[in-house]
Amino acid sequence: MSPENPNLKISIIIPVLNEAPTIAPVISTALEAKNVEIIVADGGSSDGTADLAKSLGIRVISTAPGRATQMNAGAAAATGEILLFLHADTLLPRGYDSCARRALANPCTVAGAFELKIDARRLSLRLVEKGVNWRSNFLQMPYGDQAIFLNAATFDKIGGFPDLPLMEDFEFVRRLKKQGRIEIVPHPVLTSARRWQQIGVIKTTAINQIVIIGYFFGVSPDRLAFWYKGQKKNSSEN
């Protein structure tokens, strides 16, 4: 195992849009580390998310909405050698900073992410976790809710996140895999169960798989995004 370099700064980029209920603990947990900076990339929140982040001493930048746009803007503002992209409803594990630095110290590793744990007591969600962690470890295909991290130089080399309305993390990881190994840290992030609870575990999983299959078969990301948002809206109205 390669030794970590504690002198490497980690820039944590959190894209947000109306995340006031969750942002404070996410920031507090991320601050339990050494030599890190946090950048909140706000896509136009109207619920006080940006003000709340500022009150915690965090740098906030304003961007156009869209997760890819927000994360790319955060990366452009970052000063760290390592970039870590964190969802606004996900808590990092203790010692995440050392884990990320150790993983990237391996010259064969171009990026990393963490295993996934979902914050709810349901058997169906344990099965989702197992599926996600199997996919991540054996296919090297972590998604954005697993806190993807990489060297800033690698991020620049592959051109950042693709400007897509959906599947930006999926395509980003596909590009990373062409550069080298993606390490999955066996200490899980803890993510909110809200997206599974809103429309149900089975339906959420089915929608996600349909989107992935459609993307593979060349369906336009704009069309997929329109359909995806429609499914979520229809489910919330039922």
N, C-alpha and C positions, 0 to 999 in steps of 0.2 A: 504494500500500500504506500502510495506517495505521500510525503508530508505536506501539510497545508501551509500556505503562506499567509499569515495573519495580516500582512501589510496590504493585501489586496482588498480594496474597498468594494463592498457590495451595494449596488443601487437597486432598491426595491421599487418597482413601478406598479402602482395600483390604479387601474382604470375605474372610474366611478360614474354613476348616473343615478342620483337619488338613492344613496346607500346610508342615510343617516342612522338607521337602526343597527347597522352592523360595523360601521367603519372604525369606531373607537377601539373595540377589543382587537380588531385586526391590526391596527397600528400599534397598540400597546404590546401585543405579542411580538410583532416584528422588531420592536425596539429592544427586546431582550437579547441583544447580540452586540458584538464588537465591530467597530469600523464599518458601519452601515449608514446609508442615507435613504430616506423615503421620499418618493415623489408621487403625489396624487395627481392623476391626469383626469380633470373633471370635464365631462362632456356636456355640461349645461344643467347641472342639478338645480332643482327648485325647492329642495327640502332642507337646505342648510348644511348639506354634506361638506361643501368646501369650507364653510366657516368653522365647522366642527374640527376638521382636519387642521386648519390654521391655528385654532385654539390649543391644539396639542403640539404646536411648534413645527408642523410639517409643511414643507414647500408644496404649494398647489399651483398647477398650471392649467389654463383654460384651453380647451381644444374643441374642434367640431366633434359631434357625437359619432360613435362607431368604435368598437373595441380595438380594431387594428390601428385606426388613426390615433387613438388615445395612447396606445402602448408605444407606437413609433415616436410620438411627440415626447413621451416620457423618457424614452431611450435617448433622444436627441438632447434632452436637458440634463441627462445623468453625467456624473463625473467619476463613477466607479469603473474599475476594470472588469467587474462581473455584474451582469444584469440579471435580476430575478423578477419575473412577472407574476403578480399575485392578485387573485380575485378578491373583491371587496367583501366576500362572505366566507373567507377561508383563513384559518389560523395555522401559522407555521409551527412545526415541532420545536421543542427545546433543542438548542444546539444546531439549528439549521445552517447557521453561518459556517461553522466548522465543516459540516457535511458537504456543503456546496464547494468550499475551497478545496477539500480533500479530493472530491470527485474530479474537479477540473485540473487538479495537479497531475492526473494521469494523462500522458501525452496522447493516448488513444481515445480519450473521451472528449467529445466536442460540446456536450451539453448534458443536463441532468434534470431530474424531476423527482418528486416524492411519491410514495405510495399514497393511496386515498382511503380516508375513513369518513363516513357520513354521520352527521350529528343527529341520529334518531335511532330509537330501539325498534327496529322492524326486521324480521327475518329476510324479507324481500330485498332490503337495502344491504344486508350482509352479502347476499348473492351478487348484487350490483358491484359491491366492493371487490369481491373475488374476481369477477369478470374483468373489471378495470385493471386490477393489479396483475392478473394473468396477461392481459393484452400488453400492458406496459413493460413487463419483464421479458416476455418471450417474443413479442413483436417489436419492442422498442418504439411504442406509439403512445406516449403519455399525452394527455390533453391539457388545456389551459388551467383547469381547476386543480392541477397537481403541482402548481408553482414551478414552471419551467425556468431553468437558469442556464446561463452560458457566458462565455467571455464576450465582452463588448466588441472585440475585434472580429469574432465569428459572426456576431449579429450583423455587423456592417458588411462582412464578406458576402452573406447570403441575401442582403438587401432588406433586412428587417421583416416585419410581418407583411404578407401580401394584402393589398387593398381590396379586401373582400367583405361583403356584408355578413357573411356566415362562413364557417369552416376555416377561418384564418389560422387558428392554432393547428388544425389538422394539416393544412398545406405547409405551414411553417416547419412542423416536425418532419414531414416528408422530405423537405429540402435539407434539414439538418442531418437526417439519416445518410444522405449521400456524402456528407463530410466526415462521418466517423461514428463512433459508438455513443449511445445515449444511456447514461447510468441512471438507474432507478434507486433512490435512497430508501432503505427499508424502514425509515421512520415516517409515519404518515402525516400528511396535513389533515386537518379536521374541517370539512366543508359543510355548509348548511344544507339541510335536507329540503329546503323550501321549493326547489324546482321539481323535485319528485313528489312532494306533498300537494302541490298546486293542481296537478292533473293526473296523478297516480303513477306508480312505479312502472307498471306494464306499458301504459300509453306513452310515458316519457321515453322509455327505452326503445319502443317501437318507432316513435317519431325520429329519434336520433339515428337509428339504423337506416331508416328510409332516406334520410338526408345524406348519409354517407354513401349509400348505394347510388342514389341519384347523382351525387358529385362524381363518383367513379365512372358513371355512364355518360358524363358530359353535360348534365343538366346545368343551366346557368345558375351561378351562385345567387344572382338577384332573384331568379324565379324560386329557388329553394328557400331563400330568406322570406319571400312573400308568403309562400305556403306554410313555412314554419311558424311565422307570426300569426297566421290565420288559425292554425291548429291550437296554439296557446290561447288565443282570444276566445275561440269557440268553446274550449274546455272551461275557461274561467267563467263563461256566461251560463254554463249548465249547472 
